C-alpha cells in the first residue's frame, strides 16, 4: 500500500510539474507576441488633443455623423479639420504594437523625453469627456522611430512612428479648402453681376436683373468667367489670423456669391504684403496666397471691363 501510495503521489507531482511547465511555456509564448499599446474601443473615439510646446490642438468629431463618414472639427474655432488626416493618425495609433520595453522605470522617462514635462507630444484620446488613453511621445532612436510611453505606465518602447504624422499647430490640421466656393449660380461684385443660366454664364445689369444678350450668352467673356470661378473653387487658406490687423475700408474686394440656397460675402484684403480673406458665415480672418489674391483681382476687373464695354455697345446699338 505504501508503495502504491508513493507512486500515486509521485505521478501527481509529475502531472503538476508538467502542467506548470506547459502553463509557463504558454505564458512565455504569449508574452513574446506584440501587444496593442492602447487597449481601447477605437470606434468610440470622438475627441483628440495634441499638446506640445507650442500649445494644444483640440479635435472633435461632429455629433451628427457616424464614425465612418464623420467630419472632424477644430474645437474652439468651430472650423473644419482635415478629417482624412485625423483618421489616418488614429489608425496609426490603433495599430501600434509593442513587445519588449527598452526601459521600465520612471527615472528613464526624462532621458527618453516621455515624461509629462519634456514629451515632444502628448496625445489624449477621449470618448465624450471620458479619457480613454494617453500617449507620450519622446525622442527618436532612429529613422522613422520614436520613443513612446502609455500614460500611467512606466514602460518605454521604441515604435515606428514619425513626428511629421503629429504636427503641433492648429493650421496643420485645418481644412484649407473650407472657404472654397463650389456649384455657384450667381456672383456679384462692386460693378458687375454674373448669373448662370443653364450651362452658361452671362453678365447682368446691377439693380433690376435684366440679362444682357439674353438670347445669346456672352461667349467672349466665358474664359474670364471660368478663371473667376476657378479662383473661387480652388481657394485655399494658409492660416488663421488671431490678431486682426487694421484693414482700411474701400481698399478691399467684395464678392457676393450664391450656391443654391446658400449665400456668402467674400471680402479680400491686401495689407503690407499680406493677403487676407473673410467669409460672412465665419467671424475669422484667414490668410491666403498672393497668387490667389491676384487671380481674383484680375478676374474681377475683367468682369468690370466687360460690363463697361457692354454698356458702350448698348448705347451704340
ABEGO torsion letter per residue (X at the ends): XAAAAAAAAAAAAAAAAAAAAAAAAAAAAAAABBBBABBBBAAABABBBBBBAAEBBBBBBBAABBAAABBBBBBGAGBBBBAAAAAAAAAAAAABBBBBBABABAAAAAAAGABAAABABBBBBBBEABBABBBBBBBBABBGBBBBBBBGBABBBBBBBBAAABBABAAAABBAAAABBBGBABBBBAABBBBBBEABBBBBBBEBBBBBGAABBBAAAAAAAAAAAAAAAABBBABBBABBBBBBBGABBBBBBBBEABBBBBBBBBBGGBBBBBBAABBBBBBBBAAAAAAAAAAAAAAAAAAAAAAAAAAAX
